[in-house]
């Protein structure tokens, strides 16, 4: 199964490279695709935005699929869902807000829209069938997908800090979209592109830890450890800091 996860992540990265128009010299070390940050030539601001939009249009699918399937299971079986639905739908909403933020900064053309349309159709139905078969494997896959997202934003931050993205520097007059300011309640003086990327990367790190944690739990009987409440907030923070997620024993104890 790890091999299947690797193939799916490779396809996702290949599709993002295609949509971005990434050249060979713009790619980081292919032997370490989820850790390498340095490329011979950095991406441009527009290339990064295309990459973000494609990534977030895909990332918003799994939470909605999982939430829908569990919602239908709950109705059909006349049983509670142990609180999983709320967290899964919140994840999907959060990813959509990432997408809407970037759409304020870049308007996709017909080719990009066509790619998203096709990718969404294939990915949604594949995830739906896969979640019916093995939700545990799906959560593990989403954890790996979120790891790719964390790496994407980390590399962008690296290039931004190196001065390779001058249009997004604080001196250039760049303004974070109002939708982002409201959603993350960004403070005055902390509304640069770097601040925005840090907020979004933190969200992705949280999704990564949450999905790996959910993949470690019993999919039927274990309660969702990430519902509102002091103890569960601690679980969320701990999962965000632990790339492999929390073990079942850590959550239940």
ABEGO torsion letter per residue (X at the ends): XAAAAAAAAAAAAAAAAAAAGBBAAABBBAABAAABABBABBBBAAAAAAAAAAAAAAAAAAAAAAAAAAAAAAAAAGBBAGGAAAAAAAAAAAAAAAAAAAAAABBBBAAAAAAAAAAAAAAAAAAAAAAAABAAAAAAAAAAAAAAAAAAAAAAAAAAAAGABAAABAAAGBBBBAAAAAAAGBBBGAABAAAAAAAAAAAAAAAAAAAAAAAABBAAABBBAABBEAAAAAAAAAAAABAAEBBAAAAAX
